[in-house]
Each structure stands twice: as C-alpha cells, then as structure tokens.
Amino acid sequence: MKLISFAAASLFASISNSALPPGYEDELWCQPGNCEIYTNPFGIVGARSTFDKCYDPETNVMSEGVWTGSETDVTVPDGFIQPQICTAEQYSQCEVDTQCTLLISPGCSCYVSSSIHPYQACEDKDCNFSGCTGNECGGYVGVCQPGFNGTGNTCMLEETNDIGNTTAPVPTPAPSSAALASASTMICLISISSTINYIA
C-alpha cells in the first residue's frame, strides 16, 4: 500500500521537497484571506508547489500562490501573506471514500477527484483521450484520508491488489470546433473530469 497518512506525511518535510533542493520553495505566499491546502489527485511525489496551494474559503477559488526561498530572488507581491493551514471547516475534500471518484486523464493516467471540490485534469474540449480503455485505474482505489490537528480530509489514490475490479468512466466523445463547422466529423473527447508528503 503506497498511501501514507496525512499526519505522518507532515513529519517528512524534507522528502516532499525531493524535486527541489532547499532554498527554492521554502515559503508560500498567498493573497489576503487565503489559507493553505494540500491536494494530490495523481498520488505523485514532487516539489511543494505541486501540492500546496492557496485557497480562498469565501470564493472557493484555489490558486498557485508565490514561492520564495533563500536561493531565489522572487519578490513577494504587495499585500501577500504567509497563510495558515486551512481548517476542516474551511476546506475538506471528503467525509467518506465514496466521495473520492477515480477518473482518467488525457494520456490515460488514473487520478482521484473529490465530489465536494472536483478536480478535472482537462477541461478543454480538445483533450485527447485516444487509446484510453477505461482500465487505467485497475489496481487503485480512491480513499478519504483523514486530516490531522483540525485540518480537512483529502482524497488520495491508493494502490490495491484487486487489479481486475477497479475501473473508471471512459471519457465520452464530444464534437470539436472543426466538427461543428463541417457538421460531419467528431474529433475530440472531453474529460469528465505512493504518495506525497506534506509540509505543515
């Protein structure tokens, strides 16, 4: 099982920065009113900026924020703040596993999306799902990983040995702009929509 608990993940801060050495993504800065969330729909490992985002509870908008470090010369925009971690009341992706749905991304990779805060790997009508079979999520399940110290729960991709019984919806064809113009061809598909360590 590749999934590591959200609480345990926070104890391994140095690992979560494995894609970048210290000094490049040390501090996250967000607009006023934002708090910090963690999201990892593909269950991958990388730099903090891949998973730690700014979130505005009032508008339900997630943004990238600005990262600074001792090895960078990035200037923090005026008025930006260092956010607190969002509480469960401010942001939580799930309460039960059934709110974590497996989906297929362009390129035929499996990922998990929250029904409360949905994530779509591609929202463009020209997303390419050519070659996807619907079996790309075989061997995975979506689980609702509990938060810690008052933080919200997170939908995570978890490996399972039950490879044959885990499927995801095959993306449905949708007409491209070229097809609409010619009224004859459909050339596009639309998207219907272990593990990282977290630094608190």
Z-matrix of the N, CA and C atoms (Angstrom, degrees):
N
C 1 1.457
C 2 1.526 1 109.09
N 3 1.316 2 118.24 1 123.40
C 4 1.458 3 121.79 2 -173.81
C 5 1.516 4 113.58 3 -88.00
N 6 1.331 5 117.00 4 -13.30
C 7 1.453 6 119.57 5 -174.26
C 8 1.510 7 111.32 6 -73.80
N 9 1.329 8 117.02 7 135.06
C 10 1.446 9 123.78 8 175.98
C 11 1.509 10 107.32 9 -114.09
N 12 1.320 11 117.22 10 138.94
C 13 1.456 12 119.57 11 -176.13
C 14 1.513 13 110.81 12 -61.19
N 15 1.339 14 114.54 13 148.63
C 16 1.457 15 121.30 14 -179.32
C 17 1.516 16 110.69 15 -57.34
N 18 1.318 17 116.71 16 -39.84
C 19 1.457 18 120.51 17 179.78
C 20 1.521 19 111.09 18 -66.95
N 21 1.343 20 115.60 19 -44.78
C 22 1.454 21 118.94 20 179.81
C 23 1.513 22 111.30 21 -65.20
N 24 1.335 23 116.18 22 -35.25
C 25 1.464 24 120.01 23 -179.23
C 26 1.516 25 111.40 24 -59.37
N 27 1.315 26 117.25 25 -36.27
C 28 1.454 27 120.42 26 -177.16
C 29 1.517 28 112.27 27 -67.84
N 30 1.331 29 116.93 28 -17.14
C 31 1.452 30 120.21 29 -178.62
C 32 1.522 31 111.92 30 -82.98
N 33 1.318 32 116.57 31 -12.06
C 34 1.451 33 120.57 32 -176.27
C 35 1.524 34 110.60 33 -114.30
N 36 1.313 35 115.70 34 57.79
C 37 1.458 36 121.83 35 -174.74
C 38 1.515 37 112.16 36 -60.15
N 39 1.300 38 116.66 37 -39.20
C 40 1.467 39 119.13 38 -174.99
C 41 1.514 40 111.41 39 -65.87
N 42 1.334 41 117.36 40 -31.67
C 43 1.460 42 119.95 41 -178.87
C 44 1.516 43 111.10 42 -69.73
N 45 1.323 44 117.21 43 -37.52
C 46 1.460 45 119.85 44 -176.48
C 47 1.512 46 111.92 45 -66.15
N 48 1.301 47 116.91 46 -18.05
C 49 1.460 48 120.98 47 177.14
C 50 1.517 49 111.24 48 -96.39
N 51 1.348 50 117.59 49 19.83
C 52 1.456 51 120.64 50 -173.15
C 53 1.521 52 112.57 51 -61.33
N 54 1.341 53 117.82 52 -24.00
C 55 1.458 54 119.79 53 -179.83
C 56 1.516 55 112.15 54 -78.36
N 57 1.306 56 117.63 55 -20.03
C 58 1.456 57 122.06 56 179.66
C 59 1.524 58 109.67 57 -136.04
N 60 1.336 59 117.87 58 139.43
C 61 1.468 60 119.61 59 176.66
C 62 1.522 61 110.61 60 -70.70
N 63 1.332 62 117.76 61 162.45
C 64 1.470 63 120.68 62 177.76
C 65 1.524 64 111.29 63 -56.20
N 66 1.337 65 114.80 64 145.85
C 67 1.458 66 119.61 65 177.69
C 68 1.507 67 114.46 66 105.03
N 69 1.324 68 117.28 67 -6.50
C 70 1.465 69 120.34 68 -178.26
C 71 1.527 70 113.06 69 -109.02
N 72 1.311 71 116.67 70 -31.62
C 73 1.466 72 120.10 71 177.30
C 74 1.525 73 108.31 72 -138.12
N 75 1.318 74 115.03 73 66.76
C 76 1.468 75 119.86 74 -177.33
C 77 1.520 76 112.70 75 -87.90
N 78 1.329 77 116.43 76 -37.18
C 79 1.463 78 120.66 77 -174.71
C 80 1.528 79 110.90 78 -133.45
N 81 1.321 80 114.88 79 135.53
C 82 1.461 81 121.14 80 175.68
C 83 1.526 82 109.22 81 -99.30
N 84 1.328 83 115.86 82 135.38
C 85 1.468 84 122.52 83 177.93
C 86 1.512 85 109.19 84 -121.42
N 87 1.336 86 115.25 85 134.73
C 88 1.462 87 121.07 86 -177.73
C 89 1.523 88 110.41 87 -129.42
N 90 1.324 89 115.14 88 168.63
C 91 1.451 90 119.99 89 174.94
C 92 1.531 91 109.92 90 -69.78
N 93 1.319 92 117.67 91 154.21
C 94 1.468 93 120.90 92 178.67
C 95 1.522 94 111.49 93 -54.42
N 96 1.320 95 115.68 94 142.46
C 97 1.451 96 120.58 95 -179.77
C 98 1.513 97 114.22 96 89.17
N 99 1.351 98 116.64 97 -8.05
C 100 1.463 99 120.55 98 179.58
C 101 1.525 100 111.22 99 -90.58
N 102 1.329 101 114.98 100 153.01
C 103 1.457 102 121.45 101 169.57
C 104 1.528 103 107.33 102 -122.59
N 105 1.314 104 116.86 103 174.97
C 106 1.466 105 121.16 104 -175.11
C 107 1.521 106 110.97 105 -103.41
N 108 1.338 107 116.47 106 133.71
C 109 1.460 108 121.54 107 177.65
C 110 1.523 109 109.97 108 -122.52
N 111 1.321 110 114.60 109 164.18
C 112 1.464 111 122.57 110 175.60
C 113 1.519 112 108.61 111 -119.75
N 114 1.319 113 117.02 112 131.17
C 115 1.456 114 121.04 113 177.11
C 116 1.523 115 109.16 114 -143.94
N 117 1.327 116 116.70 115 138.63
C 118 1.464 117 120.57 116 -176.71
C 119 1.529 118 109.70 117 -150.40
N 120 1.329 119 118.06 118 69.57
C 121 1.471 120 121.19 119 -173.83
C 122 1.526 121 114.92 120 -62.74
N 123 1.330 122 117.38 121 -27.55
C 124 1.463 123 119.89 122 -177.28
C 125 1.528 124 112.79 123 -94.52
N 126 1.334 125 117.75 124 -4.55
C 127 1.454 126 120.68 125 178.83
C 128 1.513 127 113.31 126 63.36
N 129 1.327 128 116.65 127 42.05
C 130 1.460 129 120.60 128 -176.37
C 131 1.531 130 111.13 129 -109.12
N 132 1.320 131 116.19 130 172.70
C 133 1.456 132 123.26 131 177.15
C 134 1.516 133 108.65 132 -112.56
N 135 1.316 134 117.42 133 138.52
C 136 1.457 135 120.04 134 179.48
C 137 1.503 136 111.98 135 -175.13
N 138 1.317 137 115.77 136 -160.52
C 139 1.456 138 121.92 137 -179.01
C 140 1.524 139 110.81 138 -71.40
N 141 1.324 140 117.31 139 158.11
C 142 1.469 141 122.09 140 -178.48
C 143 1.521 142 112.33 141 -56.33
N 144 1.324 143 116.69 142 -37.84
C 145 1.462 144 119.86 143 -176.26
C 146 1.526 145 112.22 144 -65.32
N 147 1.320 146 117.59 145 -17.59
C 148 1.456 147 120.80 146 177.66
C 149 1.521 148 111.42 147 -70.47
N 150 1.319 149 116.72 148 -27.79
C 151 1.461 150 120.87 149 -171.53
C 152 1.527 151 114.80 150 -122.02
N 153 1.312 152 118.16 151 -30.02
C 154 1.462 153 121.78 152 -177.78
C 155 1.525 154 109.13 153 -92.42
N 156 1.318 155 116.17 154 120.02
C 157 1.461 156 121.92 155 -173.97
C 158 1.522 157 111.00 156 -127.65
N 159 1.324 158 114.66 157 162.23
C 160 1.463 159 121.33 158 172.25
C 161 1.532 160 108.18 159 -87.37
N 162 1.328 161 116.46 160 144.40
C 163 1.460 162 120.14 161 -179.34
C 164 1.520 163 109.40 162 -142.13
N 165 1.334 164 115.08 163 132.88
C 166 1.460 165 121.49 164 177.96
C 167 1.527 166 108.64 165 -103.01
N 168 1.329 167 118.28 166 107.56
C 169 1.464 168 121.00 167 -178.13
C 170 1.525 169 113.53 168 -63.22
N 171 1.321 170 116.83 169 -25.29
C 172 1.460 171 119.72 170 -178.34
C 173 1.523 172 112.11 171 -75.02
N 174 1.321 173 116.90 172 -37.68
C 175 1.460 174 120.96 173 -176.70
C 176 1.530 175 113.03 174 -105.45
N 177 1.336 176 117.17 175 -7.79
C 178 1.461 177 122.73 176 -177.39
C 179 1.532 178 111.57 177 60.24
N 180 1.338 179 115.89 178 37.03
C 181 1.462 180 121.57 179 -178.90
C 182 1.528 181 110.08 180 -111.10
N 183 1.331 182 115.91 181 129.89
C 184 1.452 183 122.32 182 175.54
C 185 1.526 184 108.89 183 -100.84
N 186 1.339 185 117.03 184 139.78
C 187 1.457 186 120.70 185 179.28
C 188 1.525 187 109.79 186 -139.07
N 189 1.326 188 115.29 187 166.96
C 190 1.459 189 120.95 188 -174.41
C 191 1.526 190 113.60 189 -76.41
N 192 1.323 191 117.41 190 -32.49
C 193 1.454 192 119.94 191 -176.11
C 194 1.523 193 111.87 192 75.07
N 195 1.331 194 116.11 193 -172.70
C 196 1.461 195 122.73 194 -179.42
C 197 1.526 196 108.13 195 -125.85
N 198 1.327 197 115.94 196 133.52
C 199 1.462 198 121.14 197 -179.17
C 200 1.526 199 110.72 198 -107.74
N 201 1.314 200 116.01 199 136.31
C 202 1.458 201 121.50 200 176.47
C 203 1.524 202 109.94 201 -126.62
N 204 1.320 203 115.55 202 161.76
C 205 1.465 204 121.29 203 178.17
C 206 1.503 205 110.35 204 -166.74
N 207 1.312 206 115.73 205 167.56
C 208 1.466 207 120.96 206 -177.23
C 209 1.521 208 112.95 207 -66.02
N 210 1.332 209 116.92 208 -19.08
C 211 1.463 210 120.45 209 -179.08
C 212 1.526 211 112.49 210 -100.86
N 213 1.322 212 117.61 211 8.25
C 214 1.463 213 120.36 212 -179.92
C 215 1.525 214 110.22 213 -120.70
N 216 1.314 215 115.80 214 164.61
C 217 1.461 216 121.11 215 176.28
C 218 1.527 217 110.33 216 -116.19
N 219 1.328 218 116.49 217 28.39
C 220 1.459 219 121.84 218 -179.96
C 221 1.525 220 109.68 219 -67.91
N 222 1.314 221 115.67 220 133.44
C 223 1.467 222 121.42 221 178.49
C 224 1.531 223 109.39 222 -98.46
N 225 1.316 224 116.22 223 128.42
C 226 1.456 225 120.88 224 179.33
C 227 1.529 226 109.30 225 -73.20
N 228 1.314 227 118.71 226 127.62
C 229 1.463 228 120.92 227 178.44
C 230 1.526 229 111.46 228 -58.88
N 231 1.309 230 116.51 229 147.76
C 232 1.462 231 121.25 230 179.28
C 233 1.522 232 110.86 231 -56.55
N 234 1.317 233 115.14 232 133.56
C 235 1.451 234 120.62 233 176.18
C 236 1.514 235 115.19 234 88.57
N 237 1.326 236 118.26 235 -12.45
C 238 1.456 237 120.22 236 -179.73
C 239 1.526 238 110.56 237 -69.36
N 240 1.325 239 115.65 238 151.10
C 241 1.462 240 121.50 239 -176.44
C 242 1.524 241 110.66 240 -125.36
N 243 1.324 242 116.37 241 161.73
C 244 1.461 243 121.26 242 169.60
C 245 1.530 244 106.91 243 -88.22
N 246 1.327 245 117.36 244 112.49
C 247 1.470 246 120.16 245 -170.11
C 248 1.525 247 113.68 246 -77.24
N 249 1.314 248 114.84 247 156.07
C 250 1.452 249 121.97 248 168.14
C 251 1.526 250 108.05 249 -82.82
N 252 1.327 251 116.48 250 158.64
C 253 1.457 252 120.08 251 173.99
C 254 1.534 253 108.86 252 -66.91
N 255 1.317 254 117.40 253 135.53
C 256 1.466 255 120.62 254 178.98
C 257 1.524 256 110.56 255 -62.10
N 258 1.310 257 115.82 256 140.73
C 259 1.455 258 120.68 257 174.45
C 260 1.524 259 109.37 258 -79.99
N 261 1.326 260 116.07 259 168.21
C 262 1.469 261 120.43 260 178.41
C 263 1.525 262 111.12 261 -61.25
N 264 1.334 263 116.47 262 -32.73
C 265 1.464 264 120.05 263 178.74
C 266 1.525 265 111.19 264 -68.64
N 267 1.328 266 116.55 265 -31.09
C 268 1.461 267 120.39 266 -179.14
C 269 1.521 268 112.51 267 -81.35
N 270 1.347 269 116.89 268 -38.80
C 271 1.466 270 119.70 269 -176.30
C 272 1.528 271 110.11 270 -156.93
N 273 1.313 272 115.98 271 121.69
C 274 1.461 273 121.89 272 173.94
C 275 1.513 274 107.43 273 -149.69
N 276 1.321 275 117.13 274 130.92
C 277 1.458 276 120.72 275 -174.81
C 278 1.523 277 114.01 276 -81.76
N 279 1.325 278 117.62 277 -18.64
C 280 1.459 279 118.87 278 -173.79
C 281 1.520 280 111.53 279 -166.36
N 282 1.320 281 114.13 280 163.11
C 283 1.458 282 122.00 281 170.57
C 284 1.527 283 110.73 282 -118.36
N 285 1.335 284 115.83 283 -30.30
C 286 1.468 285 121.94 284 179.97
C 287 1.525 286 109.24 285 -137.22
N 288 1.336 287 115.71 286 162.26
C 289 1.465 288 120.96 287 -177.10
C 290 1.517 289 112.78 288 -59.59
N 291 1.327 290 117.76 289 -32.26
C 292 1.463 291 120.45 290 -176.68
C 293 1.532 292 112.75 291 -66.75
N 294 1.317 293 117.32 292 -12.16
C 295 1.466 294 121.10 293 175.88
C 296 1.525 295 111.71 294 -88.21
N 297 1.315 296 116.89 295 4.49
C 298 1.470 297 122.84 296 177.96
C 299 1.522 298 108.43 297 -115.83
N 300 1.321 299 116.81 298 103.32
C 301 1.462 300 122.90 299 -171.56
C 302 1.515 301 111.26 300 -102.41
N 303 1.332 302 116.68 301 136.53
C 304 1.459 303 121.57 302 175.91
C 305 1.523 304 109.72 303 -81.68
N 306 1.332 305 116.00 304 134.64
C 307 1.453 306 122.79 305 178.77
C 308 1.516 307 109.73 306 -136.28
N 309 1.321 308 115.59 307 170.13
C 310 1.460 309 121.52 308 -179.14
C 311 1.519 310 109.65 309 -115.80
N 312 1.319 311 115.82 310 134.86
C 313 1.459 312 121.38 311 -178.14
C 314 1.522 313 110.39 312 -99.27
N 315 1.343 314 118.24 313 164.78
C 316 1.463 315 120.06 314 170.62
C 317 1.531 316 109.29 315 -56.06
N 318 1.313 317 117.06 316 137.02
C 319 1.453 318 119.85 317 -173.15
C 320 1.514 319 111.28 318 93.77
N 321 1.354 320 115.44 319 -4.18
C 322 1.465 321 122.12 320 172.79
C 323 1.523 322 113.19 321 66.67
N 324 1.327 323 117.00 322 44.38
C 325 1.458 324 122.12 323 172.65
C 326 1.521 325 108.68 324 -104.18
N 327 1.319 326 115.99 325 151.05
C 328 1.453 327 121.30 326 178.77
C 329 1.528 328 109.73 327 -90.07
N 330 1.340 329 116.54 328 140.17
C 331 1.461 330 120.32 329 173.55
C 332 1.513 331 109.55 330 -146.76
N 333 1.323 332 116.53 331 169.91
C 334 1.455 333 121.35 332 -177.93
C 335 1.524 334 109.77 333 -115.97
N 336 1.326 335 115.84 334 141.05
C 337 1.460 336 121.06 335 -179.93
C 338 1.522 337 109.74 336 -128.35
N 339 1.323 338 115.52 337 139.97
C 340 1.459 339 121.50 338 177.60
C 341 1.525 340 109.84 339 -82.84
N 342 1.336 341 117.02 340 139.02
C 343 1.458 342 120.27 341 175.95
C 344 1.526 343 111.16 342 -76.45
N 345 1.330 344 117.04 343 -18.59
C 346 1.466 345 121.48 344 178.56
C 347 1.530 346 110.53 345 -84.36
N 348 1.320 347 115.92 346 -45.44
C 349 1.467 348 121.88 347 176.46
C 350 1.531 349 107.59 348 -125.01
N 351 1.337 350 117.58 349 79.79
C 352 1.466 351 120.88 350 -173.89
C 353 1.524 352 113.34 351 -61.73
N 354 1.325 353 114.65 352 143.98
C 355 1.460 354 121.72 353 173.66
C 356 1.522 355 108.15 354 -121.37
N 357 1.329 356 116.65 355 128.58
C 358 1.460 357 121.67 356 175.94
C 359 1.512 358 108.88 357 -113.90
N 360 1.329 359 116.04 358 123.48
C 361 1.462 360 120.78 359 -178.00
C 362 1.520 361 111.65 360 -64.90
N 363 1.312 362 117.21 361 -26.97
C 364 1.463 363 121.48 362 177.34
C 365 1.516 364 108.93 363 -152.51
N 366 1.315 365 117.17 364 125.39
C 367 1.463 366 121.56 365 -179.87
C 368 1.523 367 111.60 366 -108.51
N 369 1.320 368 117.66 367 2.68
C 370 1.452 369 122.06 368 -179.95
C 371 1.523 370 109.93 369 -84.72
N 372 1.321 371 117.17 370 141.54
C 373 1.465 372 120.13 371 179.97
C 374 1.523 373 111.95 372 -68.22
N 375 1.327 374 117.49 373 -15.35
C 376 1.451 375 121.16 374 179.04
C 377 1.532 376 112.83 375 -92.82
N 378 1.326 377 117.80 376 13.70
C 379 1.465 378 120.66 377 176.52
C 380 1.528 379 109.56 378 -59.18
N 381 1.318 380 116.11 379 137.31
C 382 1.459 381 120.81 380 -175.11
C 383 1.534 382 110.79 381 -101.91
N 384 1.320 383 116.74 382 113.06
C 385 1.457 384 121.81 383 176.50
C 386 1.524 385 111.19 384 -111.78
N 387 1.311 386 116.19 385 22.37
C 388 1.455 387 120.92 386 -178.49
C 389 1.531 388 110.13 387 -59.23
N 390 1.305 389 115.73 388 128.19
C 391 1.464 390 120.86 389 177.88
C 392 1.516 391 114.58 390 93.01
N 393 1.345 392 118.32 391 -9.01
C 394 1.470 393 120.24 392 179.00
C 395 1.524 394 109.64 393 -71.49
N 396 1.326 395 116.39 394 136.77
C 397 1.456 396 121.27 395 -175.13
C 398 1.526 397 113.42 396 -106.76
N 399 1.337 398 117.13 397 -17.91
C 400 1.452 399 120.44 398 -173.68
C 401 1.513 400 112.53 399 95.56
N 402 1.341 401 116.92 400 -6.62
C 403 1.463 402 121.57 401 179.37
C 404 1.525 403 112.78 402 -101.80
N 405 1.318 404 116.33 403 8.42
C 406 1.463 405 119.84 404 -176.69
C 407 1.533 406 112.97 405 -64.33
N 408 1.327 407 117.20 406 -22.41
C 409 1.470 408 120.63 407 -179.36
C 410 1.519 409 112.12 408 -93.89
N 411 1.340 410 116.64 409 8.07
C 412 1.454 411 119.60 410 175.69
C 413 1.520 412 110.16 411 -60.44
N 414 1.313 413 116.70 412 127.55
C 415 1.453 414 120.53 413 -178.94
C 416 1.514 415 113.58 414 96.37
N 417 1.344 416 117.42 415 4.88
C 418 1.469 417 121.54 416 179.53
C 419 1.522 418 110.42 417 -133.05
N 420 1.314 419 114.58 418 154.71
C 421 1.462 420 121.64 419 171.18
C 422 1.522 421 107.39 420 -136.69
N 423 1.331 422 115.42 421 155.66
C 424 1.451 423 120.37 422 174.03
C 425 1.518 424 109.15 423 -94.87
N 426 1.318 425 116.94 424 128.63
C 427 1.463 426 120.56 425 -179.04
C 428 1.525 427 109.91 426 -125.82
N 429 1.329 428 115.46 427 150.99
C 430 1.460 429 121.79 428 176.47
C 431 1.521 430 107.97 429 -93.68
N 432 1.328 431 116.32 430 103.73
C 433 1.460 432 122.32 431 -176.60
C 434 1.530 433 110.15 432 -85.01
N 435 1.329 434 118.13 433 122.58
C 436 1.467 435 120.26 434 -178.24
C 437 1.525 436 112.66 435 -61.85
N 438 1.332 437 115.34 436 146.04
C 439 1.446 438 120.47 437 173.76
C 440 1.516 439 110.34 438 -79.55
N 441 1.326 440 116.58 439 -169.92
C 442 1.452 441 120.41 440 179.92
C 443 1.516 442 109.14 441 -146.27
N 444 1.315 443 115.51 442 150.93
C 445 1.464 444 121.26 443 178.05
C 446 1.521 445 112.99 444 51.30
N 447 1.337 446 116.63 445 39.85
C 448 1.457 447 120.46 446 175.50
C 449 1.507 448 115.82 447 88.87
N 450 1.352 449 117.54 448 2.53
C 451 1.462 450 119.76 449 178.32
C 452 1.526 451 110.01 450 -85.33
N 453 1.331 452 116.16 451 162.24
C 454 1.457 453 121.13 452 -176.84
C 455 1.513 454 113.46 453 -76.15
N 456 1.321 455 115.19 454 167.66
C 457 1.460 456 121.90 455 177.93
C 458 1.531 457 110.28 456 -80.98
N 459 1.333 458 115.49 457 158.86
C 460 1.457 459 121.39 458 -176.40
C 461 1.518 460 111.16 459 -131.13
N 462 1.328 461 117.80 460 133.71
C 463 1.458 462 121.72 461 172.41
C 464 1.523 463 109.13 462 -73.34
N 465 1.314 464 116.09 463 127.08
C 466 1.459 465 121.12 464 -178.26
C 467 1.522 466 110.19 465 -128.61
N 468 1.330 467 115.33 466 153.50
C 469 1.451 468 122.75 467 176.68
C 470 1.525 469 107.65 468 -92.03
N 471 1.327 470 116.55 469 121.17
C 472 1.467 471 120.99 470 -177.38
C 473 1.515 472 110.68 471 -119.59
N 474 1.314 473 115.62 472 136.86
C 475 1.459 474 120.76 473 178.79
C 476 1.528 475 110.15 474 -75.84
N 477 1.320 476 115.48 475 142.86
C 478 1.464 477 120.77 476 177.16
C 479 1.520 478 108.65 477 -135.82
N 480 1.318 479 116.03 478 156.13
C 481 1.461 480 119.79 479 177.71
C 482 1.516 481 112.55 480 -81.79
N 483 1.340 482 116.46 481 -9.55
C 484 1.458 483 121.09 482 -177.82
C 485 1.524 484 110.06 483 -85.33
N 486 1.321 485 115.99 484 71.53
C 487 1.463 486 121.51 485 -171.98
C 488 1.521 487 112.00 486 -68.02
N 489 1.315 488 118.11 487 -34.15
C 490 1.457 489 119.82 488 -170.98
C 491 1.512 490 115.50 489 -77.29
N 492 1.332 491 118.29 490 -17.69
C 493 1.460 492 119.62 491 -171.93
C 494 1.519 493 114.70 492 -110.99
N 495 1.306 494 118.05 493 12.30
C 496 1.462 495 120.43 494 -179.64
C 497 1.518 496 109.39 495 -110.88
N 498 1.320 497 117.30 496 110.16
C 499 1.458 498 121.48 497 -179.60
C 500 1.520 499 109.71 498 -125.61
N 501 1.297 500 115.46 499 164.11
C 502 1.464 501 121.99 500 177.34
C 503 1.522 502 108.06 501 -131.79
N 504 1.332 503 117.00 502 157.76
C 505 1.468 504 119.06 503 -180.00
C 506 1.517 505 112.45 504 -60.28
N 507 1.321 506 116.42 505 135.58
C 508 1.464 507 120.26 506 173.48
C 509 1.514 508 108.02 507 -78.96
N 510 1.329 509 118.52 508 129.44
C 511 1.464 510 120.51 509 -179.09
C 512 1.523 511 112.34 510 -55.39
N 513 1.325 512 116.17 511 141.82
C 514 1.463 513 121.49 512 -177.78
C 515 1.522 514 112.00 513 -90.25
N 516 1.326 515 118.05 514 138.98
C 517 1.467 516 119.57 515 179.40
C 518 1.524 517 111.79 516 -62.94
N 519 1.325 518 115.39 517 143.86
C 520 1.469 519 120.69 518 174.84
C 521 1.514 520 108.18 519 -137.98
N 522 1.332 521 118.80 520 145.15
C 523 1.469 522 120.96 521 -176.92
C 524 1.518 523 111.44 522 -68.16
N 525 1.326 524 115.46 523 138.44
C 526 1.465 525 120.54 524 175.06
C 527 1.521 526 109.51 525 -84.16
N 528 1.315 527 116.40 526 174.25
C 529 1.459 528 119.71 527 177.65
C 530 1.520 529 111.11 528 -63.43
N 531 1.330 530 116.26 529 -33.80
C 532 1.460 531 119.54 530 178.23
C 533 1.526 532 110.48 531 -65.67
N 534 1.327 533 115.32 532 -38.55
C 535 1.459 534 118.54 533 179.65
C 536 1.520 535 111.37 534 -67.79
N 537 1.314 536 115.75 535 -38.01
C 538 1.458 537 119.07 536 178.22
C 539 1.520 538 110.59 537 -64.64
N 540 1.323 539 117.33 538 -37.19
C 541 1.458 540 121.19 539 -178.37
C 542 1.523 541 110.92 540 -69.78
N 543 1.319 542 116.81 541 -40.45
C 544 1.465 543 120.15 542 -176.58
C 545 1.512 544 112.92 543 -92.95
N 546 1.317 545 117.52 544 -14.91
C 547 1.473 546 124.07 545 -177.89
C 548 1.516 547 111.31 546 55.14
N 549 1.357 548 117.15 547 31.98
C 550 1.455 549 117.96 548 -176.90
C 551 1.519 550 114.60 549 -138.15
N 552 1.327 551 118.68 550 -21.68
C 553 1.463 552 119.81 551 -170.40
C 554 1.513 553 111.25 552 -129.39
N 555 1.319 554 115.62 553 141.63
C 556 1.455 555 120.30 554 173.31
C 557 1.516 556 107.59 555 -115.42
N 558 1.333 557 116.25 556 116.54
C 559 1.458 558 118.46 557 -173.08
C 560 1.520 559 113.45 558 -123.33
N 561 1.324 560 117.82 559 1.75
C 562 1.452 561 118.96 560 -176.56
C 563 1.508 562 112.14 561 -123.21
N 564 1.287 563 114.34 562 159.19
C 565 1.450 564 122.08 563 173.31
C 566 1.513 565 108.14 564 -125.76
N 567 1.314 566 115.06 565 147.49
C 568 1.473 567 117.93 566 -179.13
C 569 1.521 568 110.08 567 -114.84
N 570 1.278 569 116.01 568 141.50
C 571 1.470 570 120.49 569 179.74
C 572 1.514 571 111.25 570 -76.39
N 573 1.351 572 117.86 571 136.28
C 574 1.456 573 122.46 572 170.96
C 575 1.508 574 109.00 573 -88.31
N 576 0.765 575 93.83 574 16.37
C 577 1.403 576 110.08 575 165.29
C 578 1.513 577 106.68 576 161.40
N 579 22.752 578 115.99 577 -117.85
C 580 1.310 579 29.65 578 -40.90
C 581 1.243 580 112.29 579 -109.25
N 582 0.898 581 164.11 580 178.69
C 583 1.460 582 148.33 581 39.32
C 584 1.509 583 110.63 582 150.56
N 585 1.386 584 111.45 583 166.11
C 586 1.462 585 117.19 584 -173.42
C 587 1.506 586 111.39 585 -93.33
N 588 1.216 587 111.95 586 159.28
C 589 1.449 588 117.67 587 174.97
C 590 1.500 589 108.54 588 -110.56
N 591 1.299 590 115.72 589 145.45
C 592 1.464 591 120.66 590 -171.12
C 593 1.524 592 111.53 591 -114.25
N 594 1.314 593 115.98 592 136.66
C 595 1.460 594 119.82 593 176.13
C 596 1.503 595 109.04 594 -101.29
N 597 1.300 596 116.82 595 117.95
C 598 1.462 597 120.23 596 -178.92
C 599 1.510 598 109.97 597 -73.92
